[in-house]
Amino acid sequence: MASGKSTTGQPHGRRGDLAALVLFVVVLAGIILVGGHSAQRCGESFYRTMVARDLLGGLSRGREALVGSLSMAPVPTVAVTLLSLIPYVTRHVSAGTLAAAVSALLLCMYANRAWAGAGFSASLRYPAIACMLLLPPVALSIQSGRSTMLFVAPVVCACGLLGRWLRHRRLRDLAYSALLLGASVGVRHQAALIVALACAVVVAATLLRRRSPALLEARAILFLTPSLYLAALWMGGNWLILGNPLFFLRGVARSIRLGTLGAQSLLWSGCEWTLLGGVGLLVLSAPLAAVLYRRAGPHRHAAALGGAVAGALLVLLGGAAAPRAPDPRIPRTVAMLERHYPNASFIVTGYEGYAFARAAGDDPEHCWIHLMRLAPERLREVLSDYEGREIYVLLTAEPGLERWEALGLEWRGAGDRLPEGFLSRDRVGPWVLFECLRRGEALLVEGS
């Protein structure tokens, strides 16, 4: 490596890495410039940016939003928050878009090194990796600022490093693979399944080589520690901020109990399995072909090309899900409620509350109160602070995980009745409007 050449005579040292870095940065910059407006339409990018703003502002709502949702896992929000500290980032480019681009760049640099180590020339690997970025599903995920690449990139790199550990038994590869998979658990909860499968591979490889039980135990602990550590941080945050270490699972438990969420939807919902498989096949096709056809150059190149093409087709067939924007009905709902209830203040909960607050504008009359969860103590504070105004709560009527995550109800009392009375007043699109009575009657039972 001191000479910057591989055993096949192809440059892949510092000079080759720098050339690859410049090329991929240029391609990513072009992708962002062409479709940077997509981030403005993406609900996830908008919500994470708003949570980052609340975190930097020291608001309890931001801390609750960071750790309190299974579907909005904390690692992408932490990345967006850190990138928001860079001057002019949120003004000129979405922090979510920048986080996705950085993840894609790391994936490209790993792919470049993996292809170079397998003996493929720069004239082949540079265009192949650049084309991966230009595939519509990949480009759209970057432009929209979603957390897709923050999930795909570490998982693909971790699988490649795990495969390299199986061949060369370098502990460094195993450690980096464990770290990357641990980070992916904080992006998609489905990554826990990948961690379990990878750990089974490590255990099986150790047993097949008839290593000592102590070595098996050490490798298993090393591999699982990053994932368990991040899970412990997530639960610890829920415990310290929300008073319940499993608070982020409240929507899952309630949805399963009501029959609106099953194991299949929990496994597939919000997880880009097809994109992960296609990108993984494309990136790892060259090193896999090098292993299978180590002594036959032509077959190796043909197999790598076939794997890359198959991966690209898999990505294209999987399609690019259009960025999900905040509900376009929200501005109309805000205007209608302000017109029909002129002396009222409205409580909105969950991530959707950010969209209501944005639609309300400056809101000089403080008509809209955004709470991440509808907790009894928060409700009592609102009733005390807004004496003389009618208080209404706007709740989504659509069953599902988002409903219970947005409510965040943890009422304590006989029959789970609300400590304050609520009276159903109106139905506005997918939302139900409840008036908060200032008397002691419990008129609404949670879940009705």
C-alpha positions as a Markdown table, in Angstrom:
| # | Residue | x | y | z |
|---|---|---|---|---|
| 1 | Met | 0.0 | 0.0 | 0.0 |
| 2 | Ala | 3.0 | 2.3 | 0.4 |
| 3 | Ser | 3.3 | 2.5 | -3.4 |
| 4 | Gly | -0.4 | 3.1 | -3.8 |
| 5 | Lys | -0.9 | 0.0 | -6.0 |
| 6 | Ser | -2.7 | -3.2 | -5.6 |
| 7 | Thr | -1.4 | -6.6 | -6.5 |
| 8 | Thr | -3.0 | -6.2 | -9.9 |
| 9 | Gly | -1.2 | -3.0 | -10.6 |
| 10 | Gln | -4.3 | -0.8 | -10.3 |
| 11 | Pro | -3.9 | 2.4 | -8.2 |
| 12 | His | -6.2 | 2.4 | -5.2 |
| 13 | Gly | -4.1 | 4.2 | -2.5 |
| 14 | Arg | -4.4 | 7.8 | -1.4 |
| 15 | Arg | -4.3 | 9.2 | -4.9 |
| 16 | Gly | -7.0 | 6.9 | -6.1 |
| 17 | Asp | -9.2 | 7.5 | -3.0 |
| 18 | Leu | -8.9 | 11.3 | -3.5 |
| 19 | Ala | -9.9 | 11.0 | -7.2 |
| 20 | Ala | -12.9 | 8.8 | -6.2 |
| 21 | Leu | -13.9 | 11.3 | -3.4 |
| 22 | Val | -13.9 | 14.2 | -5.8 |
| 23 | Leu | -15.9 | 12.4 | -8.4 |
| 24 | Phe | -18.6 | 11.2 | -5.9 |
| 25 | Val | -18.8 | 14.6 | -4.3 |
| 26 | Val | -19.5 | 16.2 | -7.7 |
| 27 | Val | -22.1 | 13.6 | -8.5 |
| 28 | Leu | -23.8 | 14.1 | -5.1 |
| 29 | Ala | -23.7 | 17.8 | -5.5 |
| 30 | Gly | -25.4 | 17.6 | -8.9 |
| 31 | Ile | -28.1 | 15.3 | -7.4 |
| 32 | Ile | -28.8 | 17.8 | -4.6 |
| 33 | Leu | -28.9 | 20.8 | -6.9 |
| 34 | Val | -31.2 | 19.2 | -9.4 |
| 35 | Gly | -33.8 | 17.9 | -6.9 |
| 36 | Gly | -33.1 | 19.8 | -3.7 |
| 37 | His | -36.6 | 21.1 | -3.6 |
| 38 | Ser | -37.8 | 17.6 | -2.8 |
| 39 | Ala | -36.7 | 18.0 | 0.8 |
| 40 | Gln | -39.3 | 20.8 | 1.2 |
| 41 | Arg | -42.0 | 18.3 | 0.3 |
| 42 | Cys | -40.8 | 15.5 | 2.5 |
| 43 | Gly | -42.6 | 15.1 | 5.8 |
| 44 | Glu | -39.8 | 13.2 | 7.5 |
| 45 | Ser | -37.1 | 15.8 | 6.6 |
| 46 | Phe | -39.4 | 18.6 | 7.8 |
| 47 | Tyr | -40.3 | 16.9 | 11.0 |
| 48 | Arg | -36.7 | 16.0 | 11.9 |
| 49 | Thr | -35.6 | 19.6 | 11.1 |
| 50 | Met | -38.2 | 20.9 | 13.5 |
| 51 | Val | -37.2 | 18.5 | 16.2 |
| 52 | Ala | -33.6 | 19.6 | 15.8 |
| 53 | Arg | -34.7 | 23.2 | 16.2 |
| 54 | Asp | -36.5 | 22.4 | 19.4 |
| 55 | Leu | -33.6 | 20.4 | 20.7 |
| 56 | Leu | -31.2 | 23.3 | 20.1 |
| 57 | Gly | -33.7 | 25.6 | 21.7 |
| 58 | Gly | -33.8 | 23.4 | 24.8 |
| 59 | Leu | -37.5 | 22.6 | 24.6 |
| 60 | Ser | -38.9 | 19.5 | 26.3 |
| 61 | Arg | -41.0 | 18.8 | 23.2 |
| 62 | Gly | -37.8 | 18.3 | 21.2 |
| 63 | Arg | -36.4 | 15.8 | 23.8 |
| 64 | Glu | -39.6 | 13.8 | 23.8 |
| 65 | Ala | -39.7 | 13.7 | 20.0 |
| 66 | Leu | -36.0 | 12.6 | 19.8 |
| 67 | Val | -36.5 | 9.4 | 21.8 |
| 68 | Gly | -40.3 | 8.8 | 22.1 |
| 69 | Ser | -41.2 | 7.2 | 18.7 |
| 70 | Leu | -40.3 | 3.8 | 17.2 |
| 71 | Ser | -41.1 | 5.0 | 13.6 |
| 72 | Met | -38.9 | 8.2 | 14.1 |
| 73 | Ala | -35.8 | 6.5 | 15.5 |
| 74 | Pro | -33.2 | 8.9 | 17.1 |
| 75 | Val | -30.0 | 8.4 | 15.1 |
| 76 | Pro | -31.2 | 10.4 | 12.0 |
| 77 | Thr | -32.5 | 13.2 | 14.2 |
| 78 | Val | -29.2 | 13.4 | 16.0 |
| 79 | Ala | -27.4 | 13.6 | 12.6 |
| 80 | Val | -29.8 | 16.4 | 11.4 |
| 81 | Thr | -29.3 | 18.3 | 14.7 |
| 82 | Leu | -25.5 | 18.2 | 14.4 |
| 83 | Leu | -25.6 | 19.2 | 10.8 |
| 84 | Ser | -28.0 | 22.1 | 11.6 |
| 85 | Leu | -25.1 | 23.7 | 13.7 |
| 86 | Ile | -23.3 | 24.3 | 10.4 |
| 87 | Pro | -24.0 | 27.9 | 9.2 |
| 88 | Tyr | -26.3 | 28.2 | 6.2 |
| 89 | Val | -27.1 | 24.5 | 6.1 |
| 90 | Thr | -30.9 | 24.7 | 6.8 |
| 91 | Arg | -31.1 | 27.9 | 4.8 |
| 92 | His | -29.5 | 26.6 | 1.5 |
| 93 | Val | -29.8 | 22.8 | 1.8 |
| 94 | Ser | -31.8 | 20.6 | 4.1 |
| 95 | Ala | -29.8 | 19.0 | 6.9 |
| 96 | Gly | -31.6 | 15.7 | 6.2 |
| 97 | Thr | -30.4 | 15.9 | 2.6 |
| 98 | Leu | -26.9 | 16.6 | 3.7 |
| 99 | Ala | -27.0 | 13.7 | 6.1 |
| 100 | Ala | -28.3 | 11.4 | 3.4 |
| 101 | Ala | -25.5 | 12.6 | 1.0 |
| 102 | Val | -22.8 | 12.0 | 3.6 |
| 103 | Ser | -24.1 | 8.4 | 4.1 |
| 104 | Ala | -24.1 | 7.8 | 0.4 |
| 105 | Leu | -20.6 | 9.2 | 0.1 |
| 106 | Leu | -19.3 | 6.8 | 2.8 |
| 107 | Leu | -21.0 | 3.9 | 0.9 |
| 108 | Cys | -19.4 | 4.9 | -2.3 |
| 109 | Met | -16.0 | 5.1 | -0.8 |
| 110 | Tyr | -16.4 | 1.7 | 0.7 |
| 111 | Ala | -17.6 | 0.3 | -2.6 |
| 112 | Asn | -14.6 | 1.9 | -4.4 |
| 113 | Arg | -12.2 | 0.2 | -1.9 |
| 114 | Ala | -14.0 | -3.1 | -2.1 |
| 115 | Trp | -14.0 | -3.1 | -6.0 |
| 116 | Ala | -10.3 | -2.0 | -6.1 |
| 117 | Gly | -9.3 | -4.8 | -3.6 |
| 118 | Ala | -11.1 | -7.3 | -5.9 |
| 119 | Gly | -8.8 | -6.2 | -8.8 |
| 120 | Phe | -11.2 | -4.0 | -10.8 |
| 121 | Ser | -9.8 | -1.0 | -12.6 |
| 122 | Ala | -10.8 | 2.6 | -11.9 |
| 123 | Ser | -12.3 | 2.9 | -15.4 |
| 124 | Leu | -14.8 | 0.2 | -14.4 |
| 125 | Arg | -15.6 | 0.9 | -10.8 |
| 126 | Tyr | -15.9 | 4.7 | -10.9 |
| 127 | Pro | -18.8 | 4.7 | -13.5 |
| 128 | Ala | -20.5 | 1.7 | -11.9 |
| 129 | Ile | -20.6 | 3.4 | -8.5 |
| 130 | Ala | -21.6 | 6.8 | -9.9 |
| 131 | Cys | -24.5 | 5.1 | -11.8 |
| 132 | Met | -25.6 | 3.6 | -8.5 |
| 133 | Leu | -26.1 | 7.1 | -7.1 |
| 134 | Leu | -28.0 | 8.2 | -10.3 |
| 135 | Leu | -30.5 | 5.4 | -10.0 |
| 136 | Pro | -33.9 | 7.2 | -9.4 |
| 137 | Pro | -34.7 | 5.5 | -6.1 |
| 138 | Val | -31.3 | 6.3 | -4.6 |
| 139 | Ala | -31.2 | 9.8 | -6.0 |
| 140 | Leu | -34.7 | 10.5 | -4.8 |
| 141 | Ser | -33.9 | 9.2 | -1.3 |
| 142 | Ile | -31.0 | 11.7 | -1.1 |
| 143 | Gln | -32.9 | 14.6 | -2.5 |
| 144 | Ser | -35.8 | 14.2 | -0.2 |
| 145 | Gly | -33.7 | 14.1 | 2.9 |
| 146 | Arg | -35.2 | 10.9 | 4.2 |
| 147 | Ser | -33.2 | 8.5 | 6.5 |
| 148 | Thr | -33.1 | 5.8 | 3.8 |
| 149 | Met | -29.4 | 6.1 | 3.1 |
| 150 | Leu | -28.6 | 6.3 | 6.8 |
| 151 | Phe | -30.0 | 2.8 | 7.0 |
| 152 | Val | -28.9 | 1.3 | 3.7 |
| 153 | Ala | -25.2 | 2.5 | 3.8 |
| 154 | Pro | -24.2 | 1.2 | 7.2 |
| 155 | Val | -26.0 | -2.2 | 6.7 |
| 156 | Val | -24.3 | -2.8 | 3.3 |
| 157 | Cys | -20.9 | -1.8 | 4.5 |
| 158 | Ala | -21.4 | -3.9 | 7.7 |
| 159 | Cys | -22.3 | -7.0 | 5.6 |
| 160 | Gly | -19.2 | -6.4 | 3.4 |
| 161 | Leu | -16.9 | -6.1 | 6.4 |
| 162 | Leu | -18.5 | -9.2 | 7.9 |
| 163 | Gly | -17.7 | -11.1 | 4.7 |
| 164 | Arg | -14.2 | -9.9 | 4.8 |
| 165 | Trp | -13.8 | -11.0 | 8.4 |
| 166 | Leu | -15.0 | -14.5 | 7.4 |
| 167 | Arg | -12.2 | -14.6 | 4.8 |
| 168 | His | -9.3 | -13.0 | 6.6 |
| 169 | Arg | -10.3 | -13.2 | 10.3 |
| 170 | Arg | -9.2 | -9.6 | 11.1 |
| 171 | Leu | -10.7 | -8.5 | 14.3 |
| 172 | Arg | -10.9 | -4.9 | 13.0 |
| 173 | Asp | -13.4 | -5.9 | 10.3 |
| 174 | Leu | -15.6 | -7.6 | 12.9 |
| 175 | Ala | -15.5 | -4.5 | 15.2 |
| 176 | Tyr | -16.4 | -2.1 | 12.4 |
| 177 | Ser | -19.2 | -4.3 | 11.2 |
| 178 | Ala | -20.6 | -4.4 | 14.7 |
| 179 | Leu | -20.4 | -0.6 | 15.1 |
| 180 | Leu | -22.2 | 0.0 | 11.8 |
| 181 | Leu | -25.0 | -2.5 | 12.5 |
| 182 | Gly | -25.4 | -1.0 | 16.0 |
| 183 | Ala | -25.9 | 2.5 | 14.4 |
| 184 | Ser | -28.4 | 1.1 | 11.9 |
| 185 | Val | -30.6 | -0.1 | 14.8 |
| 186 | Gly | -31.1 | 3.5 | 15.7 |
| 187 | Val | -32.3 | 4.3 | 12.2 |
| 188 | Arg | -34.7 | 1.4 | 11.5 |
| 189 | His | -36.0 | -1.0 | 14.3 |
| 190 | Gln | -36.0 | -3.8 | 11.7 |
| 191 | Ala | -32.2 | -3.7 | 11.7 |
| 192 | Ala | -32.4 | -5.7 | 15.0 |
| 193 | Leu | -33.3 | -8.7 | 12.8 |
| 194 | Ile | -30.1 | -8.1 | 10.7 |
| 195 | Val | -28.0 | -7.9 | 13.8 |
| 196 | Ala | -29.4 | -11.2 | 15.1 |
| 197 | Leu | -28.7 | -12.9 | 11.7 |
| 198 | Ala | -25.2 | -11.5 | 11.6 |
| 199 | Cys | -24.5 | -12.6 | 15.1 |
| 200 | Ala | -25.7 | -16.1 | 14.2 |
| 201 | Val | -23.1 | -16.1 | 11.3 |
| 202 | Val | -20.3 | -15.1 | 13.7 |
| 203 | Val | -21.3 | -17.8 | 16.2 |
| 204 | Ala | -21.6 | -20.5 | 13.4 |
| 205 | Ala | -18.2 | -19.5 | 11.9 |
| 206 | Thr | -16.5 | -19.7 | 15.3 |
| 207 | Leu | -18.1 | -23.1 | 16.0 |
| 208 | Leu | -17.2 | -24.5 | 12.6 |
| 209 | Arg | -13.5 | -23.7 | 13.3 |
| 210 | Arg | -13.8 | -25.4 | 16.7 |
| 211 | Arg | -12.7 | -22.4 | 18.6 |
| 212 | Ser | -12.8 | -22.4 | 22.4 |
| 213 | Pro | -16.0 | -21.4 | 24.2 |
| 214 | Ala | -14.2 | -18.3 | 25.6 |
| 215 | Leu | -13.5 | -17.0 | 22.1 |
| 216 | Leu | -17.1 | -17.6 | 21.1 |
| 217 | Glu | -18.3 | -15.7 | 24.1 |
| 218 | Ala | -15.9 | -12.8 | 23.4 |
| 219 | Arg | -16.8 | -12.5 | 19.8 |
| 220 | Ala | -20.5 | -12.6 | 20.5 |
| 221 | Ile | -20.1 | -9.9 | 23.2 |
| 222 | Leu | -18.0 | -7.8 | 20.9 |
| 223 | Phe | -20.5 | -8.0 | 18.1 |
| 224 | Leu | -23.6 | -7.3 | 20.1 |
| 225 | Thr | -22.3 | -4.6 | 22.4 |
| 226 | Pro | -22.8 | -1.6 | 20.0 |
| 227 | Ser | -26.4 | -2.6 | 19.3 |
| 228 | Leu | -27.2 | -3.3 | 22.9 |
| 229 | Tyr | -25.5 | 0.0 | 23.9 |
| 230 | Leu | -27.6 | 2.0 | 21.5 |
| 231 | Ala | -30.8 | 0.2 | 22.6 |
| 232 | Ala | -29.9 | 0.9 | 26.2 |
| 233 | Leu | -29.4 | 4.6 | 25.4 |
| 234 | Trp | -32.7 | 4.7 | 23.7 |
| 235 | Met | -34.5 | 3.1 | 26.6 |
| 236 | Gly | -32.6 | 5.2 | 29.1 |
| 237 | Gly | -33.7 | 8.4 | 27.3 |
| 238 | Asn | -37.3 | 7.3 | 27.5 |
| 239 | Trp | -36.9 | 6.6 | 31.1 |
| 240 | Leu | -35.3 | 9.9 | 32.0 |
| 241 | Ile | -37.4 | 12.1 | 29.7 |
| 242 | Leu | -40.7 | 10.3 | 29.6 |
| 243 | Gly | -40.7 | 8.2 | 32.8 |
| 244 | Asn | -41.0 | 4.9 | 31.1 |
| 245 | Pro | -38.1 | 3.0 | 29.5 |
| 246 | Leu | -40.5 | 1.4 | 27.0 |
| 247 | Phe | -42.5 | 4.5 | 26.2 |
| 248 | Phe | -41.4 | 4.4 | 22.5 |
| 249 | Leu | -43.2 | 1.1 | 22.2 |
| 250 | Arg | -46.6 | 2.4 | 23.5 |
| 251 | Gly | -48.0 | 2.7 | 20.0 |
| 252 | Val | -47.0 | -0.8 | 19.0 |
| 253 | Ala | -48.6 | -2.4 | 22.1 |
| 254 | Arg | -51.8 | -0.5 | 21.6 |
| 255 | Ser | -52.0 | -1.1 | 17.9 |
| 256 | Ile | -51.4 | -4.8 | 18.2 |
| 257 | Arg | -54.0 | -5.1 | 20.9 |
| 258 | Leu | -56.6 | -3.3 | 18.7 |
| 259 | Gly | -55.7 | -5.4 | 15.7 |
| 260 | Thr | -54.4 | -2.5 | 13.5 |
| 261 | Leu | -50.8 | -3.7 | 13.5 |
| 262 | Gly | -49.4 | -7.2 | 12.7 |
| 263 | Ala | -46.0 | -8.8 | 12.6 |
| 264 | Gln | -45.8 | -8.4 | 8.8 |
| 265 | Ser | -46.5 | -4.7 | 8.8 |
| 266 | Leu | -44.2 | -4.2 | 11.8 |
| 267 | Leu | -41.4 | -5.9 | 9.8 |
| 268 | Trp | -42.0 | -4.1 | 6.5 |
| 269 | Ser | -43.4 | -0.7 | 7.5 |
| 270 | Gly | -41.0 | 2.1 | 6.7 |
| 271 | Cys | -38.1 | -0.3 | 5.9 |
| 272 | Glu | -36.6 | -0.2 | 2.4 |
| 273 | Trp | -35.8 | -3.9 | 2.1 |
| 274 | Thr | -35.8 | -4.0 | -1.8 |
| 275 | Leu | -33.5 | -0.9 | -2.0 |
| 276 | Leu | -31.2 | -2.5 | 0.6 |
| 277 | Gly | -31.0 | -5.7 | -1.3 |
| 278 | Gly | -30.4 | -4.1 | -4.6 |
| 279 | Val | -27.7 | -1.7 | -3.4 |
| 280 | Gly | -26.1 | -4.5 | -1.4 |
| 281 | Leu | -26.0 | -6.7 | -4.5 |
| 282 | Leu | -24.5 | -3.9 | -6.6 |
| 283 | Val | -21.8 | -2.9 | -4.1 |
| 284 | Leu | -20.8 | -6.4 | -3.1 |
| 285 | Ser | -21.0 | -8.0 | -6.5 |
| 286 | Ala | -17.3 | -7.4 | -7.2 |
| 287 | Pro | -15.8 | -8.8 | -4.0 |
| 288 | Leu | -18.2 | -11.8 | -4.1 |
| 289 | Ala | -17.2 | -12.5 | -7.7 |
| 290 | Ala | -13.5 | -12.2 | -6.7 |
| 291 | Val | -14.0 | -14.8 | -4.0 |
| 292 | Leu | -16.0 | -17.2 | -6.3 |
| 293 | Tyr | -13.6 | -16.9 | -9.3 |
| 294 | Arg | -10.3 | -16.1 | -7.7 |
| 295 | Arg | -8.3 | -17.8 | -10.4 |
| 296 | Ala | -10.4 | -17.0 | -13.5 |
| 297 | Gly | -10.3 | -13.3 | -14.4 |
| 298 | Pro | -12.8 | -13.3 | -17.2 |
| 299 | His | -15.4 | -15.2 | -15.2 |
| 300 | Arg | -14.8 | -12.8 | -12.3 |
| 301 | His | -15.5 | -9.7 | -14.4 |
| 302 | Ala | -18.6 | -11.3 | -16.0 |
| 303 | Ala | -20.0 | -12.4 | -12.6 |
| 304 | Ala | -19.4 | -8.9 | -11.1 |
| 305 | Leu | -21.0 | -7.2 | -14.1 |
| 306 | Gly | -24.0 | -9.6 | -13.8 |
| 307 | Gly | -24.4 | -9.0 | -10.1 |
| 308 | Ala | -24.2 | -5.2 | -10.5 |
| 309 | Val | -26.8 | -5.2 | -13.3 |
| 310 | Ala | -29.0 | -7.5 | -11.2 |
| 311 | Gly | -28.7 | -5.1 | -8.3 |
| 312 | Ala | -29.5 | -2.1 | -10.4 |
| 313 | Leu | -32.6 | -3.8 | -11.8 |
| 314 | Leu | -33.7 | -4.8 | -8.3 |
| 315 | Val | -33.4 | -1.2 | -7.2 |
| 316 | Leu | -35.4 | 0.0 | -10.2 |
| 317 | Leu | -38.0 | -2.6 | -9.9 |
| 318 | Gly | -38.4 | -1.7 | -6.2 |
| 319 | Gly | -39.3 | 1.8 | -7.3 |
| 320 | Ala | -38.8 | 5.1 | -5.5 |
| 321 | Ala | -41.5 | 5.9 | -3.0 |
| 322 | Ala | -42.6 | 9.5 | -3.5 |
| 323 | Pro | -41.6 | 11.7 | -0.5 |
| 324 | Arg | -44.5 | 11.8 | 1.9 |
| 325 | Ala | -45.3 | 15.5 | 2.5 |
| 326 | Pro | -47.2 | 16.8 | 5.5 |
| 327 | Asp | -51.0 | 16.5 | 5.0 |
| 328 | Pro | -52.0 | 19.1 | 2.4 |
| 329 | Arg | -55.4 | 19.4 | 4.2 |
| 330 | Ile | -53.8 | 20.9 | 7.3 |
| 331 | Pro | -53.7 | 24.5 | 6.1 |
| 332 | Arg | -57.4 | 24.4 | 5.2 |
| 333 | Thr | -58.2 | 22.8 | 8.5 |
| 334 | Val | -56.3 | 25.5 | 10.4 |
| 335 | Ala | -58.1 | 28.3 | 8.6 |
| 336 | Met | -61.5 | 26.7 | 9.0 |
| 337 | Leu | -61.1 | 26.1 | 12.8 |
| 338 | Glu | -59.8 | 29.6 | 13.4 |
| 339 | Arg | -62.8 | 31.0 | 11.5 |
| 340 | His | -65.5 | 28.8 | 13.3 |
| 341 | Tyr | -64.0 | 29.0 | 16.8 |
| 342 | Pro | -62.7 | 32.6 | 17.2 |
| 343 | Asn | -62.2 | 32.4 | 21.0 |
| 344 | Ala | -60.5 | 29.0 | 21.0 |
| 345 | Ser | -57.0 | 27.6 | 21.4 |
| 346 | Phe | -56.3 | 24.2 | 19.8 |
| 347 | Ile | -53.9 | 21.5 | 21.2 |
| 348 | Val | -52.2 | 19.4 | 18.5 |
| 349 | Thr | -50.0 | 16.5 | 19.4 |
| 350 | Gly | -47.2 | 14.4 | 17.8 |
| 351 | Tyr | -45.0 | 15.2 | 14.8 |
| 352 | Glu | -48.0 | 16.3 | 12.8 |
| 353 | Gly | -48.3 | 19.2 | 15.2 |
| 354 | Tyr | -45.3 | 20.8 | 13.6 |
| 355 | Ala | -47.2 | 21.0 | 10.3 |
| 356 | Phe | -50.2 | 22.6 | 12.1 |
| 357 | Ala | -47.9 | 25.1 | 13.8 |
| 358 | Arg | -46.3 | 26.0 | 10.4 |
| 359 | Ala | -49.7 | 26.4 | 8.8 |
| 360 | Ala | -50.8 | 28.7 | 11.6 |
| 361 | Gly | -47.9 | 31.1 | 10.8 |
| 362 | Asp | -46.9 | 33.6 | 13.5 |
| 363 | Asp | -50.1 | 32.9 | 15.4 |
| 364 | Pro | -50.1 | 36.1 | 17.4 |
| 365 | Glu | -53.2 | 35.0 | 19.4 |
| 366 | His | -51.5 | 31.7 | 20.4 |
| 367 | Cys | -54.4 | 29.7 | 19.0 |
| 368 | Trp | -52.3 | 26.6 | 18.4 |
| 369 | Ile | -50.5 | 24.7 | 21.1 |
| 370 | His | -48.2 | 22.0 | 20.0 |
| 371 | Leu | -47.5 | 19.2 | 22.5 |
| 372 | Met | -45.6 | 16.1 | 21.6 |
| 373 | Arg | -47.8 | 14.0 | 23.9 |
| 374 | Leu | -51.0 | 14.7 | 25.6 |
| 375 | Ala | -49.9 | 14.1 | 29.2 |
| 376 | Pro | -52.3 | 15.0 | 32.2 |
| 377 | Glu | -49.8 | 17.5 | 33.7 |
| 378 | Arg | -49.4 | 19.3 | 30.4 |
| 379 | Leu | -53.1 | 19.6 | 30.0 |
| 380 | Arg | -53.5 | 21.1 | 33.5 |
| 381 | Glu | -50.8 | 23.6 | 32.7 |
| 382 | Val | -52.6 | 24.6 | 29.5 |
| 383 | Leu | -55.9 | 25.0 | 31.3 |
| 384 | Ser | -54.2 | 27.2 | 33.9 |
| 385 | Asp | -52.3 | 29.3 | 31.3 |
| 386 | Tyr | -55.3 | 29.9 | 29.0 |
| 387 | Glu | -58.0 | 31.0 | 31.4 |
| 388 | Gly | -60.9 | 32.6 | 29.6 |
| 389 | Arg | -60.3 | 30.8 | 26.3 |
| 390 | Glu | -62.0 | 27.7 | 25.1 |
| 391 | Ile | -59.5 | 24.8 | 24.8 |
| 392 | Tyr | -59.9 | 22.1 | 22.1 |
| 393 | Val | -57.9 | 19.0 | 21.4 |
| 394 | Leu | -57.5 | 17.9 | 17.7 |
| 395 | Leu | -56.8 | 14.2 | 17.4 |
| 396 | Thr | -56.4 | 12.0 | 14.4 |
| 397 | Ala | -59.2 | 9.6 | 14.0 |
| 398 | Glu | -57.3 | 7.1 | 11.7 |
| 399 | Pro | -56.3 | 4.0 | 13.6 |
| 400 | Gly | -52.7 | 2.9 | 13.5 |
| 401 | Leu | -49.3 | 3.4 | 15.1 |
| 402 | Glu | -49.2 | 7.1 | 14.4 |
| 403 | Arg | -52.4 | 7.7 | 16.3 |
| 404 | Trp | -51.2 | 6.2 | 19.6 |
| 405 | Glu | -47.7 | 7.7 | 19.2 |
| 406 | Ala | -49.3 | 11.1 | 18.7 |
| 407 | Leu | -51.7 | 10.8 | 21.7 |
| 408 | Gly | -49.1 | 9.5 | 24.2 |
| 409 | Leu | -51.8 | 9.0 | 26.8 |
| 410 | Glu | -50.8 | 7.5 | 30.1 |
| 411 | Trp | -53.8 | 8.3 | 32.2 |
| 412 | Arg | -53.8 | 6.8 | 35.7 |
| 413 | Gly | -57.2 | 6.1 | 37.2 |
| 414 | Ala | -60.1 | 3.8 | 37.4 |
| 415 | Gly | -61.3 | 2.8 | 33.9 |
| 416 | Asp | -58.5 | 4.8 | 32.3 |
| 417 | Arg | -60.8 | 7.8 | 32.2 |
| 418 | Leu | -59.4 | 11.2 | 31.4 |
| 419 | Pro | -58.7 | 13.4 | 34.5 |
| 420 | Glu | -60.4 | 16.3 | 32.6 |
| 421 | Gly | -63.7 | 16.1 | 30.8 |
| 422 | Phe | -63.7 | 16.1 | 27.0 |
| 423 | Leu | -66.7 | 16.6 | 24.8 |
| 424 | Ser | -66.7 | 15.5 | 21.1 |
| 425 | Arg | -67.6 | 18.5 | 19.0 |
| 426 | Asp | -66.7 | 18.1 | 15.4 |
| 427 | Arg | -65.2 | 15.9 | 12.7 |
| 428 | Val | -62.7 | 17.7 | 10.3 |
| 429 | Gly | -61.4 | 15.4 | 7.7 |
| 430 | Pro | -59.3 | 12.7 | 9.4 |
| 431 | Trp | -59.3 | 14.6 | 12.7 |
| 432 | Val | -61.8 | 14.7 | 15.6 |
| 433 | Leu | -62.2 | 17.9 | 17.6 |
| 434 | Phe | -62.8 | 17.6 | 21.4 |
| 435 | Glu | -63.7 | 20.4 | 23.7 |
| 436 | Cys | -61.9 | 20.4 | 27.0 |
| 437 | Leu | -64.4 | 21.0 | 29.8 |
| 438 | Arg | -63.2 | 22.7 | 32.9 |
| 439 | Arg | -65.4 | 20.6 | 35.2 |
| 440 | Gly | -64.7 | 17.3 | 36.7 |
| 441 | Glu | -66.9 | 15.0 | 34.6 |
| 442 | Ala | -65.0 | 12.4 | 32.6 |
| 443 | Leu | -67.0 | 12.3 | 29.4 |
| 444 | Leu | -64.5 | 10.6 | 27.1 |
| 445 | Val | -62.8 | 7.2 | 27.7 |
| 446 | Glu | -59.5 | 6.7 | 26.1 |
| 447 | Gly | -59.8 | 4.5 | 23.0 |
| 448 | Ser | -63.4 | 5.5 | 22.2 |
